[in-house]
Amino acid sequence: MIESILTSGSDEQNITENEFGKYLYQMERRNPELVSWVGRLCLRDWLNGHICISFDELLKDPVVAEKATGDSAILQELLLNSDIVGIPGDLSPLIVEDQNLYLHRYWSYEQELAEWLSRKSEKTRSELSEYIKHVNTKFEEQGTVNWQKVAVKLSLIKDLVIISGGPGTGKTYTVSKIIEVLAETSSEDLSIALAAPTGKAAQRLNDSLADQNNTIEIPEAVTLHKLLGARGDSGTFRFNSGNKLPHDILIVDEASMLDITMWIFMIRALKDDAKLVLLGDKNQLASVEAGSILGDICFESENSFSNAIQKSLNEDISVSSGKPAINDCIVHLTKSYRFDENSGIQKLADAINSGDEEKVLELLKSDDHPEIRYLEGNAEDMNTLIEEFVVNPFLSHDSDVHSHSHQILCALRKGPFGVEHINDLAEKQLKRKLGIPSSQVWFSRRPIIVSRNNSVLKIRNGETGIALEEKETGFQIFLDNAQTPPISVSRLQNFEPAYAITVHKSQGSEYENVAVLLSNVQNRVLTKELLYTSVTRARQNILVISSDNIIKTTVRENIKRNSGLRSKIWQG
């Protein structure tokens, strides 16, 4: 039975799973049907963003349930009696640990990361604690605990600092002060590197830091891949465990986008005494690839510190007891400097975060917050959407730069609410308005998004830009990432229009006005994290297109990423 299923895949993911299952089937002598099948399920879950698959999840599968008679103890015994399933420390293709089944590589990555976080978080630098009071001069008193100031103080005494906060909570301002204070208190010149997972996020970090009126020179942020010296698409890097980065401090923005593999590449390349500062929003969407690392790291942190760290910080903050050292490395920024207490966008984001579906719908339908609008998404609404978010902004903006005033975000790629359909509608409607023949592909200021990494052109999936016509060279793509030179359209192979982009690809970006399209039917990708990420891309106005029922189920659903990292970090 299993052999017939293993050869029935039709799409690319199924083919990958099936080939892996057949490989395990050939290796296993004692129980090939069960072991190859659970291995296939384990790979499937990894491809869907999980680091491991739990026994409970395995037993929901009818094949596994039948073989193990629905009992996790029997399942574990069957697996551990096989030739190719082992326990931590074994060199087996599959590893069982704490009622979870892992592919060996990702168990190894998770273990390495957990051990590194434990070691890094335990170290405290007492030699710089004398400068703590100096930080007070950098901030005005505000009557309550200033968590930005706490984060800057923490950066003096800890070599691992994680700063989590929503949009507008001042993460970039905090980083500028961290750089300033560390530079002022160091007895020698510090080598500081700034990075982000994508070129778009790196450029936004550069732009934000340029607005801070810094008193010292701030290094330019680059992609983490570029910083580590990515060797094409080989998955290898110039800087690694045998050739460390030269920097004393690494600051990484949009850390929620980092999957477990990039975490491993990053920590292996750091010098043992280097300081790592991470910025992100733990409530945002998890990384596209495996893991929800920032969420796991920040899981039980609550702006409290051990007695020793609290005394060093000299702030009126809560003291925690019995928590692991990682808790002393995490600060949550809670004050919004972008939105006031009456902001509808802020209230909507908070309601989504708390899972309050009734409050979310109330805010969407309320007349009290004109910056929030809500539509059901019929054909007339779609035409209005294209007119308002594509045609009118295009006609009113004649600069040769990419306008980020309006952006449509979609939860899905396919279907009437999907990226492909909305982009097709938008392009047709815009061409009619501009009098451009439908057969003409390129025209000035056509927005595009790169859809696949290209090591030759040195561009990455998710980078955006516009087409501009040059007299001598014809149409060229000018990417938002200012570090990339213009690219002839004839050389750009993997791209699509960017009138609408997926919510995942909007991470690391902000727009003045955002329209978010969820779906007209239920879909497993619709989660409160996706809706929260969509809403918090908007600086001024948000339009949500969906239905009451879809909104309710979306707000109720959380992203579930299976891993053992959370328990390893927080429970030892």
N, C-alpha and C positions, 0 to 999 in steps of 0.2 A: 504493500500500500504506500509506504513512505517513498519508495523509489519512483513510483508513478507521479506522486505529488512533486517530488524534487525536480522533475523534468517538465513541469507544466507552466513555468513562468513565462509571462508575455512581455512585460516591460523591463526597463534596464535594472531597476532595483530587484525585481523578482529573479532576473537572470543571475545577478550577483549572489543573492541568497541561495539560489538553487545550486550554483557551482560550489559554493562553500559547503553546503549540505552534502553534496556528492563527495567532496574531498574528505570530509569527516567520516562519511559512510565507508569509504575505502580504508581509512586508517583504523577504525574501531573494529575489534574482533568479537567482543563479548556481547554488546548490545547496540549494534549499529543503527537500528531503526530509531530508537529513542535518542541516542546521543547526537546523531546527525540532525534530527529534528529540533532538539532544544538548541543546538548550535546555530541552526538557521534562524530560530526565533530570537536568539541573542544578537545575531548580526542585524536582523531586521530592526530590533529596538535601537541598536547603536546608530543605524542609518537614519532613524527617526529622532535622534538627539539624546538618547539615554546612554549612560555609561555602562549600565548593567541591566539585567532583568531579574526581578524578584521571583522566588519560588511561587508566591501567590499568583503572580501574573502567568507564570508557566502553567500552573495547574488550571487556569481558565481555558487553556487550549484543550480541545477534546482528545487529541492524540496523546498528549502528555498525561491528562487526567486518567485515561484508560490504562496506560502502562503503569502508572504509579498509584492506581486506585484512589486518586484524589487526596493522597496523604503526603505532606511535605517531607516527613521523616523517611518514607519509602523512596520518594524521589531522590533525596540526598544520598541514600544508600546505593541506589541504582547508578547514580552518576559517579560517585566516588569509587565504585567497583569497576569503572570502565578504564580503558587504556589511555584515554586522552583528556580526562577531566581530573584536575588536581586541586590541591589546597595552596594557600599562599606559600611561596617559596619553591613550588614545583615548576618545572619547565614544561607545562602542559598547555595545549592550545586553549583550553577552557579552564577557568578557575572558579571554585566555589568558596565564598566567604560570607558569613552571616546571612544565610538564606538568600544570597544573591549569586547569579551566574554571570561571569565576565568573560569577554575575550581577553586573553592573557595580556596583550599590549596595554589595554585600557585599565585593567586591574593594576598593572605596573605603574602606569602614569598616575592613577589616583593615589596609590600608596606613596609614590615619590613626592607628589604635590603636598599630601597631608603631612609627611615628615618634614618637608622644607618649611611649610607654614608654621609648624610647631617650633622648629629650631629658630626661625627668623623672628617669630613673635616673642620668644622668651628673652631675647637680648635687649638690654636697656643701657643707654649711654649716659653715664652720670657726669661725664666731663663737660657736657654742654648744658646741664641743668641750671648752671649759674646764669645763663642768658635768658631764662624763662621770663623774668621780670621785664626784660628788654622788649619782649613781644607786646606787652601791655601798651607801649607807646605807639604801636602801629594801628590800634583800634580805638574808636570812641566807645565810651561806656553807653550801654543801651538798657540798663535796668534789669536785664535777665542774662542768663548765661549766653555768651556769644560763642557759638559752636565753631565758627570760622577761626576765632582766636584759639580755641582749644585745639583745633587741628594743627595750627601752626606751632603751638607749644609742643604738641605731641611729636611733631616732625624733628624736634631737637633731641628727643630722648629715645625714640624708637626707629629702628631701621626698616620697619614695615608699617605703613600708614594707609588705611583704606578710608576714603571720604565718600560717603554715599549721600545723595540728595537729589531732589527733583529739579526740574528746570527752574532757573531763576533763584536758586538758593545760594548762589555765589561760589560755586566750585572753582571756577577759573580765577576769580579774585583771590580766593584762598591760596591757590597754587602760586600766584604771583607773589604773595606775601611769604609763602614758604621759601621760594627761591631767594627772595630778598633777604630774609632772616638767615638762612643757611649760608649765603654768600658773605654776609656781614660778620657772622660769628666764626667763620672758618679761618684758621691760621694760614692756609695755603689756598691756591686757586682750585676751585672745585670744577670738575667736569660734569656738566648736567646735560641730560638728554631728555627730550620730550617726544612722545610718540602717541599714536592712536591706531586702532585696528584698520581704519580705512583712510584713503586720501582725503575724502570729504570731511571726515571728523578731524583729521590733522589740520586741514586748512581752516576749519571753523575755530579750532583751538588757537591757531596763530592769529586769526582775526580778533578773537576775544581778548587775547593777551595784549594785542597791540592797542586796545582801547583802555588799558588799565593805567596808563601814565606811569609806567614802571621807572623806578629810580636806577635800576641796573639793566644791563643788556640781557634780554631773554633769548635763549637759543631757539632756532626754528624747529617746530614739530614736524616729524615725518611719519610715514606709516611704520608700524612695528616690523613689518616684513623688510622694509628698506633699512631700518636701523640694524636689524640682525643680519643683513646681507643675504637675502634670499637668493638662492641659485636657481633662477628660472622657476619652473614648476616641479622641480625634483623633490621638494619637501625637505631640502637640506639648506643649511645656513652657514655663512662664513664664520659668524660668532656662535660658539657652542661651548660645551663643557671643557673642551681642550683649547679653546681660544676665546677668552673672556672679553666682553665689552670693556673698553677703557674707562667708562664713566663711573663717577662716584655716586651719582643720583640718577635714577630713572623715574620719570613721571609719565604715567600712561592714562590717557583720558578714555572715556566710553568703555570702561573695563567690563561692563555687562556683556559686551559683544565678543569677549575672548572665550574660545572653547578650550577644552582641557589640553588639546595638543599644542595650541599656541602658548598656553601657560607653561607647559613643560619646556618648550623651546626658549621661552623668555627667562625662566629661572635658571636654566642650565647656563645661559650666557652671562648671567650676572656675577660679578666678583663677590666673594664671600662677605666682604664688608661693605658692599654697595647698599645704598638706601633705595627702597622701592616705594613710591607713592602712587596709589591707584585712585582714580576718580570714576564715579559711575552712579547709576540709579538702580538700586537693587530691585525696584518694582517694575522696571522695564522688561521687555521681551528678553528671553535668554538668547544665547548665541545660536546661530543657525546650525552649527555643527554640535557635536556631543558635549553635554554638560550644561549646568546652570551654576557656574562656579561662583560668581559674585553673590548670587542669592544664597548659596550654601555657606559661604564664608560669613555673610552678614546675618545669618538666620536667627540667632538668639541674642545678638548684640542690641543694646538698648541705651546707649549713651551713659553707661556706668563704668567705673574703673576700679581696679584693685586699690587697696588702701595706700600702697606705696606710690602708685602712679598718680592717684588723686592728690597726694601731698606734694609731689613734684610739680604738678600742674598749677597748684595753688588756686583752684577754682571751686566754687560752691556747687559741686556736682555729686551725684549719687555714688556711693561706694558699693561695689559688688563683692561677694565672697563666694569662693568655690567655683569660680568660672575659669576656663582655660585662658592662657596668656593671649590668645588671639583676640579676646574681648577688649584687651587694653590697646589694641591697634586700630580700632574702628570708631569713627565719628560720623554721626548722622546730622547733616545740616537740615534744620527744620524751618527756618524763617525764609519766606519768599521775599526777595527784593524786586521781583518783576511784577507780581500781582498783589494788590491790596486785599484786605480781609473780605471785601465785598465782590471780589472777582468771580465771575461765573465759571471761567475756565478752571480756576483753582478749586472751587467748590466741586465742580464736576469731576476733576481728577481725584480729589479726596474721596468722593462718593464711590467712584469706580474701585479705588484701592481698597476701600473697606468692604466691598462686596454688597453695597446697599442698592439693590436694583430699583426699588421704588423711588429712592432719592434721585438716582440717575435719571429716571424717566421724568420725574417732577421737574428737574432742572432743565432737561431738554425741551420740555413743553412750556416752561414758564416764560411769561412776558417780562419778568423782572431783570433778565440778563440778555440784552439785545446782541451781545457778542456770541451767544449760543443759538444755533438754529437746528431744526430737526425736520427732515422730510422722509416720506415713505418710499420714494424712489420709483414712481411710475415714469412712463415715456416722456411726459411733459417736464417732469422734474429733471430728467437726464439732460434734456435739451437746455433747460435753464442752467444746469450745472456747467455744461460745456461753454455756454455763452459767458457765464460769470467768471469761471476759473481758467478758461483757456483763451477764448476769442477777445474779450474785452481787455484783459491784462496785456495780451500780445499787441493789440492795436494801440494801447496807451503807453507802451514802453518801447522806445525806439533806440535804446542804448545798445552798444555792441558788447554787452555783458549779460550773463544769465540772470534773469530776474527771479528772485525767490519770494515774490510777493504772494503768489497763489500756488498751491500744490494740491492735487488730488491724490489721496492715499487709498489703496484698495487692500482688503484682507486677502483676496484670492487672485489667482491669475486667470482662471477660466470663468465662463458664465456671464450673465448680463450685468453683474456687479464687478466683474473681474478686470484686471489691468489690460488684457489684450483687447477686449470689447470696447472699453472706455477710450483707449488710445486710438482705436480705429474710428470711433465716432468723432473724437476730437480732431483728428487730422483731416477727416473729410469735411467737417463743418468749418474748420479754419481755412482750408484751401478754397472752399466756395466763397468765403468772405473776402479772401485776398485775391480771388480771380486766378488762382494757380491751377493748372491742369491736374487732374487726379493722377495722371501717369508720371508726373514730375516728382522725383524722390526728394531732392534737396532744394531748400530755399533758406534765405537768411533768417537766423535766429531759431531754426528748428531745434527743439530740445531733444537730447538723447541721453540714454543711460547705458553704460557698458554692461554686457551680460555675461562676460567670461574673462578670466584673467588672460593677459597677453604679455608674456615675458619679454618678447622682442620689442614691443612698443612701451613696455614698462607701465602698463595700466592694469587696473584691477576691477573685478566685478563690482558694480555699484557706483562707480565714478560717473558723474554727470557733467554735461557741458552743452554748448550750442554750436551749430554750424554757421560759419561766416564765409562769404565769398571774397577771395583775394583776386585781384586782376590777373596776376601772373600764374598763380597756382590753383585757381579754382576754389571749390569749397573745401574748407578745412574745419576740423573740430577743435574748438578751444575749451578744454576741460576746466572745471571750477578749481581743480588743484593747480595752483599757479606754478608748481614745480615741474609740470609736464608741458613740453613744447607743443605747439599745434600739430595735429595729425591729419594728413590728407584722408578724405572720406574713402578713397580707393584702397587705403590700407586698413581701414576699420571694418572688421568682419562680423564681430559679435556685439550687437547693440540693438536697442529698440527705442521707440519714442518715449519721452519722459513727461508727457502731459499728466499721466497717472503712473505712479510707481507703487510697489508693494510697501506695506508698513515696515517690514523687515529692512528694506533698503533705504528707508527714511531715517533710520537710527543714526545719530550723530549729526542730524540736520535740524534746522528750525525754519519756519516760514511765517510770514505775517498772517496769512489766512490759509486755513486748511479745510478741505472737505474729505471726510472719511466715509467710504462705502464698505459696509460689512458684507452682507449677503442677503439674498431673498429666501434662502433655505438654511437649515442647520448644517454646521460644518465643524469638525473637531479642532480646526485652527482658531476658531473664535473663542478667545479667552479674555479675561479682564486685563491681563498684561498687554495684550494686543490693543485693546481699546484705550487703555491708559497711555500707551506709547503714542498712539495716534493723536489723542487729544493734546498731549503735552508737546507735540511738535509745533502747536500754534502759539504765536505771540499775541495776536490781537483777536481773531475771530475763528470760530470752529463751526462747521456744518456737518452734522451726522446724518447719513442716509441709511435707513434700515427700517425695522418694524419693531413694535413693542415687544413681541415675543422673542425675536432674535436678540434684542438688547438685554432682556432679562436673562436668557440662557447664557449669553456672553459674559455678563457680569458675575454669574454664578460659577463659571468655569475658571479653574486655575491651570497654569502650565504645570504639568507633572513630568519632571525629569528624574528618572531613577538613577541614584548613585549612592555610594557608601561614604562620600566625602563629608557630608554634613555630620554624620555620627562619628566619624574619625576625628573631626576637628573639635566638635563640641562635647563628645562623651569619652574621648580618649580611646 
